Amino acid sequence: MIGAMREVIVAANWKMHTTPADAGELARTIAARTRVAGVVRVICPPYVSLAAVRDALAEDDPDVAVGAQNVHHELQGAYTGEIAAPMLAGLATWVIVGHSERRRDAGETDDLIGRKLGRAIDAGLRPILCVGEHLEDREARRQDAVVDAQLRGAFGALGALEGGDPAAIRAAGLVIAYEPVWAIGTGRNASGADATAMAGAIRSTLADLGHGPAADDIPILYGGSVTSVNIGEFFAEPAIDGALVGGASLKPDEMAGIVARAGVTAAARGAAG
Ligand code: PGA
């Protein structure tokens, strides 16, 4: 059965919200409301709140992982205001790479994103690589081509073998988040069928890049206006392994609902696997 053994993951992207003074408490509340067997939970606060969230979770719920929202593509140097992957040691174990807001606001290219991905993998951070098309791409029905190019661009920059070393990528626990730009923060989510079609396109690009059958093992999340109300539509799709949640991830009630639904899928996969 497709996806029978893949992990079920809910990742919270807090974006530019929370301060070191309030982030720990919010993380603690969300952790307490989302203790559901079989679901991998990740909270990605702003850099400055990583330590507060780490400390709060270490005390209360070490099963919740902490992630950064970005990482620099160089190891050190004259890059004012930036954070390199080795600096995240002890603060985060996951990292989001290539979010569309950074592609938009920080001019991140696929090549740069690939280099970030490489730094994350070298530093032992578990990466969530974000891909997704703009509305005009979807209207022109070129969403598959856009995401294919994003993946090839990023993996091409990984060096080693063409498209990155599949064994290293697999060992790093790479997760891909399909986030259509038109669905992010807009209240307009894609459909479960759209997400499944794109997951198929992503896995076929990965297979083509040399990941072969292992491409089927890479978890794919959906992101874009996920809520406790629409999450069921995505978890009804065997090709989708979880969600990257923005706005709703700041609301404990919403996170409780989303992770509870994730738990249903995790239990079904556990039983099937
Ligand atoms: P949203 O953001 O849930 O607020 O649409 C998702 C994301 O950008 O990761």
Residues whose N, C-alpha, C, O or C-beta is under 5 A from the ligand:
A	BS01	PGA	N13 A183 I184 G185 T186 G223 G224 S225 V226 L244 V245 G246 G247 A248
